[in-house]
């Protein structure tokens, strides 16, 4: 199969210094390996530092072995959830301020704190690179999506709702999390619900897709508490271009 046809069957998510390949469920195990071989030869792809490919759990172990031969490493395992937003009603327990009201420095400070101690796999990008990736992926409207959550004037976390580029109704939350001292107090599900309502009411989404690490049991509970259903399980393989 030609490279172009393989590329058409998957989804490319491109950030400032990374490319992530999603929707490989449409490929056979053989096609995934063909795709990986094309990606590591593609000069455009090799210009970014990090290449990630999401692989179905149902694929045989041989797929992982052959990916590792191409210098991919198993980075994480993720669970994908879908939430239909019709049942999401307005609840505003927290005050949300976007980048129209707070500085990038303020937002990055709280975002970085929210990532501390997370069961999710560690990010491969710096905070500056991550913000540049948000800008590149979401375009000029990224300021609407970057929100700090406040409770009685105190920042407690971040929520980043947006419409998935290339779609009209698929909502996603780029990142969601509480700072360490606010965890374990029953606030996570309420803040996530508020983010889902923003997707429905402000961004016009009809459903939301979210994912978390298999190790992140608290976040899986947040999805379940908001009536989100498991739709996929994948292994996350990552390659640092140029070798490690």
Backbone as CSV, one residue per row, in Angstrom:
resi,resn,N_x,N_y,N_z,CA_x,CA_y,CA_z,C_x,C_y,C_z
1,UNK,0.843,-1.203,0.000,0.000,0.000,0.000,0.875,1.248,0.000
2,UNK,0.509,2.205,-0.800,1.286,3.427,-0.883,1.189,4.243,0.402
3,UNK,2.256,4.993,0.655,2.309,5.828,1.856,1.097,6.738,1.967
4,UNK,0.700,7.359,0.871,-0.405,8.323,0.905,-1.692,7.676,1.378
5,UNK,-1.955,6.441,0.935,-3.183,5.753,1.342,-3.148,5.383,2.814
6,UNK,-1.974,4.986,3.300,-1.830,4.699,4.730,-2.080,5.962,5.553
7,UNK,-1.506,7.066,5.124,-1.663,8.333,5.837,-3.129,8.772,5.873
8,UNK,-3.861,8.480,4.794,-5.269,8.887,4.727,-6.137,8.112,5.719
9,UNK,-5.684,6.940,6.138,-6.496,6.080,7.003,-6.313,6.366,8.491
10,UNK,-5.379,7.260,8.830,-5.141,7.584,10.244,-5.269,9.089,10.453
11,UNK,-5.186,9.494,11.704,-5.294,10.911,12.053,-3.938,11.413,12.538
12,UNK,-3.509,12.548,11.996,-2.260,13.178,12.406,-2.578,14.347,13.338
13,UNK,-2.006,14.338,14.530,-2.091,15.476,15.447,-0.697,16.091,15.515
14,UNK,-0.579,17.337,15.069,0.732,17.977,14.978,0.841,19.146,15.943
15,UNK,1.885,19.114,16.770,2.164,20.195,17.691,3.444,20.906,17.300
16,UNK,3.950,21.717,18.198,5.140,22.507,17.914,6.344,21.621,17.614
17,UNK,6.482,20.528,18.371,7.672,19.699,18.197,7.355,18.212,18.298
18,UNK,6.132,17.852,17.895,5.754,16.443,17.951,4.692,16.140,16.894
19,UNK,4.579,14.875,16.562,3.492,14.368,15.725,2.951,13.118,16.407
20,UNK,1.631,13.051,16.563,0.979,11.885,17.147,0.038,11.273,16.111
21,UNK,0.108,9.951,15.960,-0.734,9.241,15.013,-1.844,8.535,15.785
22,UNK,-3.102,8.909,15.500,-4.268,8.316,16.150,-5.103,7.548,15.120
23,UNK,-6.161,6.910,15.625,-7.135,6.188,14.785,-6.495,5.070,13.977
24,UNK,-5.554,4.339,14.581,-4.940,3.216,13.867,-5.830,1.975,13.888
25,UNK,-7.003,2.074,14.547,-7.923,0.925,14.577,-8.429,0.571,13.179
26,UNK,-8.282,1.507,12.233,-8.712,1.232,10.862,-7.665,0.441,10.076
27,UNK,-6.510,0.199,10.699,-5.425,-0.515,10.034,-5.300,-1.936,10.559
28,UNK,-4.780,-2.814,9.735,-4.400,-4.143,10.192,-3.047,-4.037,10.891
29,UNK,-2.657,-5.102,11.572,-1.347,-5.109,12.232,-0.232,-4.904,11.204
30,UNK,-0.378,-5.540,10.054,0.629,-5.391,8.989,0.698,-3.948,8.503
31,UNK,-0.452,-3.302,8.377,-0.476,-1.918,7.902,0.127,-0.965,8.927
32,UNK,-0.067,-1.246,10.223,0.548,-0.413,11.260,2.065,-0.441,11.120
33,UNK,2.610,-1.605,10.874,4.062,-1.723,10.722,4.538,-1.032,9.446
34,UNK,3.764,-1.158,8.376,4.106,-0.449,7.139,4.080,1.053,7.374
35,UNK,3.064,1.517,8.121,2.949,2.940,8.428,4.152,3.410,9.233
36,UNK,4.528,2.651,10.267,5.665,3.039,11.110,6.942,3.136,10.289
37,UNK,7.128,2.200,9.378,8.323,2.228,8.538,8.347,3.462,7.638
38,UNK,7.175,3.847,7.138,7.104,5.053,6.301,7.364,6.306,7.138
39,UNK,6.835,6.334,8.361,6.986,7.514,9.214,8.443,7.779,9.565
40,UNK,9.192,6.726,9.846,10.588,6.930,10.246,11.476,7.279,9.049
41,UNK,10.931,7.126,7.834,11.674,7.534,6.633,11.221,8.899,6.117
42,UNK,10.090,9.378,6.617,9.495,10.618,6.120,10.281,11.819,6.644
43,UNK,10.900,12.571,5.744,11.752,13.692,6.156,10.966,14.766,6.912
44,UNK,9.709,14.981,6.545,8.901,15.984,7.250,8.661,15.563,8.695
45,UNK,8.346,14.287,8.881,8.084,13.773,10.231,9.350,13.807,11.075
46,UNK,10.480,13.510,10.457,11.733,13.439,11.193,12.252,14.807,11.633
47,UNK,11.619,15.878,11.169,12.036,17.216,11.589,11.550,17.559,12.999
48,UNK,10.540,16.815,13.513,10.075,17.047,14.887,10.804,16.083,15.820
49,UNK,10.893,16.456,17.086,11.665,15.643,18.025,10.968,14.351,18.424
50,UNK,9.638,14.415,18.559,8.918,13.277,19.126,7.834,12.774,18.182
51,UNK,7.854,11.472,17.920,6.848,10.810,17.094,6.144,9.771,17.955
52,UNK,4.814,9.870,18.034,4.029,8.953,18.857,2.995,8.263,17.999
53,UNK,2.795,6.976,18.233,1.780,6.220,17.516,0.954,5.420,18.520
54,UNK,-0.375,5.531,18.394,-1.293,4.808,19.274,-1.679,3.501,18.602
55,UNK,-1.468,2.394,19.305,-1.648,1.062,18.728,-2.710,0.298,19.530
56,UNK,-3.626,-0.351,18.826,-4.693,-1.099,19.488,-4.134,-2.211,20.379
57,UNK,-4.725,-2.385,21.557,-4.299,-3.439,22.470,-4.486,-4.826,21.867
58,UNK,-5.412,-4.919,20.921,-5.738,-6.230,20.344,-4.683,-6.734,19.366
59,UNK,-3.765,-5.863,18.963,-2.737,-6.298,18.012,-1.789,-7.295,18.678
60,UNK,-1.237,-8.237,17.913,-0.315,-9.220,18.492,0.961,-8.574,19.032
61,UNK,1.607,-9.271,19.972,2.821,-8.750,20.616,3.923,-8.473,19.606
62,UNK,3.880,-9.183,18.458,4.891,-8.987,17.426,4.937,-7.543,16.943
63,UNK,3.780,-6.868,16.962,3.731,-5.467,16.525,4.619,-4.612,17.432
64,UNK,4.505,-4.820,18.740,5.332,-4.070,19.676,6.813,-4.349,19.479
65,UNK,7.147,-5.600,19.234,8.545,-5.984,19.026,9.132,-5.294,17.803
66,UNK,8.346,-5.285,16.723,8.836,-4.667,15.492,8.907,-3.147,15.618
67,UNK,7.975,-2.543,16.370,8.056,-1.106,16.617,9.314,-0.769,17.411
68,UNK,9.632,-1.608,18.391,10.845,-1.384,19.174,12.095,-1.508,18.302
69,UNK,12.039,-2.360,17.284,13.159,-2.468,16.344,13.345,-1.178,15.547
70,UNK,12.274,-0.381,15.449,12.336,0.915,14.768,12.605,2.057,15.752
71,UNK,13.074,1.707,16.960,13.420,2.666,18.019,12.212,3.321,18.698
72,UNK,11.021,2.730,18.543,9.889,3.161,19.351,9.978,2.473,20.715
73,UNK,9.508,3.172,21.753,9.460,2.584,23.086,8.043,2.685,23.632
74,UNK,7.629,1.647,24.361,6.305,1.683,24.982,6.309,2.755,26.064
75,UNK,5.522,3.808,25.865,5.508,4.965,26.760,4.388,4.871,27.787
76,UNK,3.243,4.337,27.384,2.087,4.310,28.274,1.007,3.441,27.653
77,UNK,-0.044,3.184,28.431,-1.270,2.589,27.913,-2.410,3.526,28.274
78,UNK,-3.283,3.800,27.313,-4.348,4.786,27.522,-5.723,4.188,27.284
79,UNK,-6.707,4.758,27.998,-8.106,4.397,27.828,-8.828,5.620,27.278
80,UNK,-9.607,5.425,26.210,-10.390,6.510,25.623,-11.845,6.405,26.059
81,UNK,-12.438,7.560,26.357,-13.830,7.641,26.791,-14.609,8.569,25.860
82,UNK,-15.911,8.320,25.735,-16.809,9.210,24.996,-17.925,9.646,25.930
83,UNK,-18.267,10.924,25.848,-19.364,11.468,26.648,-20.324,12.208,25.717
84,UNK,-21.559,11.731,25.635,-22.588,12.472,24.903,-23.058,13.610,25.799
85,UNK,-23.103,14.810,25.246,-23.283,16.010,26.075,-24.734,16.434,26.284
86,UNK,-25.684,15.680,25.744,-27.082,16.077,25.894,-27.499,16.161,27.357
87,UNK,-26.954,15.270,28.185,-27.380,15.218,29.604,-26.626,16.218,30.486
88,UNK,-25.629,16.900,29.943,-24.808,17.799,30.749,-25.575,19.102,31.013
89,UNK,-25.867,19.343,32.272,-26.619,20.533,32.681,-25.663,21.564,33.285
90,UNK,-26.079,22.858,33.287,-25.175,23.896,33.819,-24.928,23.753,35.311
91,UNK,-23.670,23.685,35.657,-23.219,23.722,37.049,-21.932,24.533,37.049
92,UNK,-21.880,25.566,37.856,-20.714,26.454,37.851,-20.152,26.627,39.260
93,UNK,-19.589,25.546,39.819,-19.055,25.650,41.181,-17.786,26.494,41.270
94,UNK,-17.098,26.669,40.132,-15.832,27.391,40.144,-15.865,28.539,39.136
95,UNK,-15.051,29.548,39.389,-14.904,30.650,38.455,-13.791,30.294,37.467
96,UNK,-14.079,30.428,36.188,-13.086,30.126,35.169,-12.622,31.410,34.495
97,UNK,-11.297,31.559,34.355,-10.725,32.719,33.672,-9.807,32.224,32.565
98,UNK,-10.042,32.704,31.347,-9.248,32.286,30.194,-8.044,33.203,30.016
99,UNK,-7.275,32.943,28.952,-6.112,33.773,28.660,-6.489,35.185,28.230
100,UNK,-7.771,35.446,28.054,-8.221,36.823,27.823,-8.195,37.627,29.120
101,UNK,-8.132,36.907,30.259,-8.194,37.563,31.572,-6.959,37.340,32.424
102,UNK,-6.187,36.298,32.121,-4.961,36.021,32.887,-3.796,35.940,31.908
103,UNK,-2.589,36.073,32.415,-1.402,36.033,31.555,-1.000,34.589,31.257
104,UNK,-0.229,34.424,30.198,0.303,33.099,29.862,1.148,32.574,31.016
105,UNK,1.917,33.481,31.645,2.771,33.071,32.769,1.935,32.529,33.923
106,UNK,0.831,33.196,34.240,-0.052,32.719,35.307,-0.635,31.354,34.966
107,UNK,-1.091,31.225,33.719,-1.693,29.961,33.307,-0.679,28.823,33.359
108,UNK,0.513,29.056,32.789,1.531,28.008,32.765,1.947,27.594,34.170
109,UNK,1.972,28.544,35.079,2.340,28.245,36.461,1.361,27.259,37.087
110,UNK,0.056,27.504,36.916,-0.957,26.611,37.487,-1.009,25.297,36.721
111,UNK,-0.856,25.359,35.391,-0.849,24.144,34.584,0.296,23.219,35.010
112,UNK,1.477,23.799,35.213,2.628,22.994,35.626,2.392,22.348,36.985
113,UNK,1.791,23.110,37.913,1.480,22.548,39.232,0.461,21.414,39.112
114,UNK,-0.518,21.579,38.198,-1.555,20.569,38.027,-0.990,19.258,37.482
115,UNK,0.141,19.325,36.783,0.757,18.112,36.240,1.646,17.401,37.264
116,UNK,1.992,18.074,38.346,2.884,17.479,39.343,2.215,16.282,40.021
117,UNK,2.931,15.165,40.053,2.420,13.982,40.734,1.314,13.264,39.999
118,UNK,1.081,13.603,38.737,0.026,12.939,37.970,0.414,11.498,37.669
119,UNK,-0.546,10.548,37.748,-0.255,9.158,37.373,-0.026,8.988,35.873
120,UNK,-0.398,9.998,35.079,-0.145,9.909,33.643,1.355,9.905,33.380
121,UNK,1.740,9.355,32.241,3.154,9.349,31.868,3.669,10.779,31.763
122,UNK,4.922,10.970,32.121,5.511,12.309,32.115,5.533,12.882,30.708
123,UNK,5.216,14.179,30.556,5.264,14.790,29.225,6.697,14.880,28.729
124,UNK,6.852,14.808,27.408,8.193,14.882,26.822,8.554,16.306,26.438
125,UNK,7.600,17.247,26.575,7.823,18.630,26.174,7.923,19.536,27.389
126,UNK,8.652,20.630,27.239,8.705,21.648,28.287,7.388,22.417,28.300
127,UNK,7.159,23.244,29.327,5.931,24.031,29.398,5.820,24.969,28.201
128,UNK,6.929,25.594,27.816,6.914,26.512,26.679,6.541,25.769,25.396
129,UNK,7.123,24.560,25.223,6.807,23.766,24.036,5.347,23.321,24.045
130,UNK,4.837,22.984,25.228,3.446,22.557,25.304,2.497,23.695,24.943
131,UNK,2.789,24.892,25.415,1.927,26.035,25.077,1.999,26.342,23.577
132,UNK,3.190,26.248,22.994,3.320,26.458,21.556,2.521,25.411,20.779
133,UNK,2.483,24.172,21.324,1.715,23.113,20.686,0.222,23.394,20.750
134,UNK,-0.228,23.944,21.875,-1.639,24.320,22.003,-1.982,25.370,20.951
135,UNK,-1.125,26.386,20.827,-1.355,27.443,19.839,-1.396,26.868,18.423
136,UNK,-0.461,25.986,18.124,-0.379,25.436,16.766,-1.574,24.545,16.465
137,UNK,-1.966,23.708,17.429,-3.055,22.762,17.189,-4.413,23.457,17.134
138,UNK,-4.647,24.428,18.025,-5.973,25.040,18.134,-6.116,26.323,17.344
139,UNK,-5.006,26.932,16.949,-5.101,28.160,16.173,-5.408,29.371,17.042
140,UNK,-5.871,30.472,16.424,-6.081,31.737,17.151,-7.036,31.648,18.336
141,UNK,-7.930,30.661,18.326,-8.912,30.560,19.409,-8.360,29.888,20.659
142,UNK,-7.040,29.587,20.678,-6.488,28.855,21.821,-6.681,29.601,23.140
143,UNK,-6.756,30.930,23.080,-6.933,31.699,24.322,-8.270,31.412,24.991
144,UNK,-9.293,31.063,24.189,-10.595,30.720,24.761,-10.544,29.407,25.528
145,UNK,-9.591,28.547,25.154,-9.544,27.193,25.693,-8.688,27.041,26.948
146,UNK,-7.794,27.966,27.188,-6.870,27.856,28.321,-7.468,28.565,29.541
147,UNK,-8.027,27.796,30.462,-8.755,28.384,31.593,-8.180,27.935,32.932
148,UNK,-8.003,28.887,33.828,-7.684,28.592,35.228,-8.990,28.544,36.002
149,UNK,-9.129,27.550,36.880,-10.308,27.446,37.750,-9.973,28.045,39.115
150,UNK,-10.888,28.881,39.610,-10.704,29.536,40.916,-11.837,29.150,41.861
151,UNK,-11.490,28.992,43.117,-12.481,28.797,44.169,-12.231,29.841,45.256
152,UNK,-13.193,30.712,45.455,-13.065,31.814,46.422,-11.778,32.608,46.180
153,UNK,-11.493,32.840,44.898,-10.341,33.653,44.527,-9.014,32.921,44.468
154,UNK,-9.007,31.642,44.840,-7.760,30.857,44.841,-7.715,29.954,43.610
155,UNK,-6.602,29.945,42.861,-6.491,29.030,41.724,-6.381,27.590,42.216
156,UNK,-7.199,26.705,41.639,-7.185,25.309,42.088,-6.801,24.332,40.971
157,UNK,-6.801,24.797,39.708,-6.451,23.889,38.628,-6.709,24.517,37.276
158,UNK,-6.633,23.680,36.238,-6.867,24.161,34.872,-7.810,23.215,34.146
159,UNK,-8.521,23.764,33.157,-9.352,22.970,32.255,-9.257,23.625,30.879
160,UNK,-9.101,22.800,29.819,-8.787,23.349,28.495,-9.724,22.758,27.431
161,UNK,-10.984,23.195,27.399,-11.939,22.660,26.424,-11.753,23.256,25.031
162,UNK,-11.996,22.455,24.005,-11.890,22.955,22.626,-12.598,21.996,21.684
163,UNK,-12.879,22.465,20.463,-13.380,21.603,19.397,-12.189,20.994,18.677
164,UNK,-12.208,19.684,18.510,-11.117,19.010,17.840,-10.958,19.561,16.424
165,UNK,-9.753,20.042,16.073,-9.527,20.577,14.726,-9.949,19.593,13.646
166,UNK,-10.606,20.116,12.617,-11.083,19.273,11.529,-12.473,18.716,11.742
167,UNK,-13.060,18.999,12.919,-14.423,18.555,13.205,-15.265,19.762,13.590
168,UNK,-16.575,19.571,13.650,-17.480,20.645,14.063,-18.103,20.387,15.423
169,UNK,-18.238,19.113,15.804,-18.993,18.791,17.015,-18.238,17.924,18.009
170,UNK,-16.991,17.571,17.712,-16.234,16.727,18.644,-15.493,17.588,19.651
171,UNK,-15.953,17.559,20.880,-15.292,18.300,21.942,-14.166,17.485,22.559
172,UNK,-13.141,18.181,22.959,-12.045,17.536,23.698,-11.582,18.495,24.789
173,UNK,-11.013,17.949,25.822,-10.391,18.770,26.863,-8.896,18.477,26.799
174,UNK,-8.154,19.453,26.256,-6.727,19.281,25.971,-5.981,18.851,27.224
175,UNK,-6.298,19.483,28.343,-5.734,19.075,29.627,-6.707,19.469,30.722
176,UNK,-6.689,18.681,31.784,-7.546,18.933,32.937,-6.804,18.458,34.175
177,UNK,-6.813,19.242,35.226,-6.176,18.778,36.451,-6.240,19.791,37.572
178,UNK,-6.142,19.286,38.795,-6.098,20.111,39.993,-4.660,20.186,40.507
179,UNK,-4.321,21.305,41.166,-3.014,21.387,41.803,-3.001,20.415,42.983
180,UNK,-1.835,19.923,43.390,-1.756,18.834,44.381,-2.558,19.055,45.659
181,UNK,-2.523,20.270,46.194,-3.199,20.497,47.483,-4.719,20.507,47.391
182,UNK,-5.271,20.500,46.180,-6.725,20.504,46.007,-7.291,19.133,45.641
183,UNK,-6.420,18.137,45.537,-6.886,16.799,45.156,-7.477,16.065,46.360
184,UNK,-8.311,15.075,46.043,-8.902,14.259,47.099,-9.989,14.956,47.883
185,UNK,-10.540,16.026,47.357,-11.576,16.795,48.060,-12.913,16.788,47.313
186,UNK,-13.032,15.902,46.329,-14.288,15.790,45.603,-14.527,16.884,44.577
187,UNK,-13.468,17.573,44.148,-13.639,18.692,43.214,-13.406,18.307,41.750
188,UNK,-12.723,17.189,41.513,-12.333,16.834,40.147,-13.535,16.616,39.240
189,UNK,-14.487,15.821,39.691,-15.648,15.515,38.847,-16.453,16.764,38.549
190,UNK,-16.566,17.653,39.544,-17.338,18.893,39.356,-16.660,19.816,38.345
191,UNK,-15.322,19.929,38.412,-14.614,20.787,37.470,-14.666,20.193,36.065
192,UNK,-14.538,18.873,35.966,-14.607,18.258,34.642,-16.004,18.452,34.035
193,UNK,-17.032,18.310,34.870,-18.400,18.539,34.413,-18.560,19.965,33.890
194,UNK,-17.956,20.912,34.585,-18.016,22.308,34.145,-17.342,22.472,32.790
195,UNK,-16.237,21.756,32.584,-15.555,21.787,31.292,-16.421,21.176,30.189
196,UNK,-17.124,20.097,30.509,-18.014,19.473,29.532,-19.160,20.411,29.156
197,UNK,-19.694,21.132,30.161,-20.781,22.063,29.843,-20.280,23.202,28.951
198,UNK,-19.037,23.649,29.186,-18.458,24.670,28.308,-18.365,24.158,26.868
199,UNK,-17.961,22.894,26.723,-17.885,22.316,25.389,-19.241,22.365,24.701
200,UNK,-20.274,22.033,25.453,-21.632,22.015,24.903,-22.164,23.415,24.654
201,UNK,-22.042,24.280,25.637,-22.722,25.567,25.601,-21.951,26.655,24.852
202,UNK,-20.627,26.683,25.025,-19.822,27.744,24.424,-19.191,27.328,23.102
203,UNK,-18.742,26.070,23.031,-18.023,25.621,21.843,-18.915,24.891,20.844
204,UNK,-20.116,24.499,21.253,-21.055,23.867,20.331,-20.828,22.396,20.072
205,UNK,-20.144,21.707,20.990,-19.889,20.275,20.820,-21.142,19.463,21.163
206,UNK,-21.315,18.332,20.487,-22.418,17.427,20.810,-21.938,16.221,21.611
207,UNK,-20.619,15.964,21.554,-20.044,14.876,22.339,-18.593,15.228,22.639
208,UNK,-18.012,14.488,23.575,-16.628,14.743,23.953,-15.849,13.431,23.973
209,UNK,-14.606,13.487,23.515,-13.692,12.347,23.576,-12.564,12.699,24.534
210,UNK,-12.284,11.804,25.458,-11.204,12.044,26.411,-10.381,10.783,26.624
211,UNK,-9.176,10.948,27.113,-8.302,9.793,27.333,-7.473,10.011,28.584
212,UNK,-7.087,8.900,29.202,-6.200,8.976,30.359,-5.379,7.704,30.424
213,UNK,-4.314,7.751,31.211,-3.451,6.589,31.377,-4.183,5.470,32.125
214,UNK,-3.853,4.238,31.780,-4.376,3.078,32.492,-4.040,3.166,33.977
215,UNK,-2.941,3.855,34.295,-2.507,3.990,35.690,-3.273,5.060,36.447
216,UNK,-3.977,5.927,35.709,-4.639,7.065,36.349,-6.064,6.696,36.742
217,UNK,-6.188,5.924,37.813,-7.499,5.458,38.276,-8.393,6.624,38.721
218,UNK,-7.858,7.655,39.415,-8.720,8.786,39.791,-9.380,9.458,38.585
219,UNK,-8.626,9.625,37.469,-9.211,10.266,36.294,-10.238,9.357,35.639
220,UNK,-10.015,8.057,35.671,-11.012,7.133,35.142,-12.321,7.275,35.917
221,UNK,-12.222,7.497,37.225,-13.410,7.711,38.056,-14.126,8.997,37.657
222,UNK,-13.357,10.043,37.347,-13.950,11.315,36.917,-14.780,11.099,35.649
223,UNK,-14.229,10.359,34.701,-14.980,10.053,33.478,-16.273,9.301,33.816
224,UNK,-16.143,8.277,34.651,-17.314,7.460,34.996,-18.375,8.291,35.713
225,UNK,-17.934,9.188,36.609,-18.877,10.024,37.354,-19.643,10.978,36.446
226,UNK,-19.078,11.256,35.269,-19.738,12.137,34.304,-20.380,11.352,33.156
227,UNK,-20.656,10.058,33.415,-21.365,9.187,32.477,-20.636,9.016,31.144
228,UNK,-19.311,9.057,31.189,-18.502,8.800,29.993,-18.276,7.286,29.868
229,UNK,-18.294,6.780,28.654,-18.183,5.346,28.404,-16.865,5.012,27.715
230,UNK,-16.266,3.879,28.105,-15.018,3.431,27.472,-15.285,3.048,26.022
231,UNK,-14.463,3.577,25.108,-14.624,3.244,23.689,-13.372,2.620,23.087
232,UNK,-12.221,2.726,23.766,-10.991,2.205,23.169,-9.900,2.081,24.223
233,UNK,-8.984,1.157,23.983,-7.783,1.001,24.808,-6.599,0.866,23.864
234,UNK,-5.578,1.646,24.090,-4.433,1.650,23.167,-3.109,1.645,23.926
235,UNK,-2.080,1.170,23.238,-0.716,1.291,23.736,-0.073,2.484,23.041
236,UNK,0.671,3.262,23.802,1.285,4.490,23.290,2.775,4.226,23.088
237,UNK,3.188,4.206,21.811,4.598,4.037,21.493,5.172,5.378,21.059
238,UNK,6.338,5.691,21.582,6.954,6.990,21.293,8.394,6.790,20.815
239,UNK,8.758,7.622,19.864,10.110,7.568,19.303,10.719,8.950,19.344
240,UNK,11.895,9.074,19.897,12.626,10.341,19.850,13.437,10.311,18.577
241,UNK,13.094,11.163,17.643,13.749,11.113,16.337,15.237,11.408,16.471
242,UNK,16.011,10.645,15.748,17.460,10.735,15.858,18.012,9.724,16.844
243,UNK,17.082,8.944,17.458,17.523,7.920,18.395,17.654,8.461,19.796
244,UNK,17.781,7.565,20.765,17.900,7.960,22.164,19.199,7.436,22.744
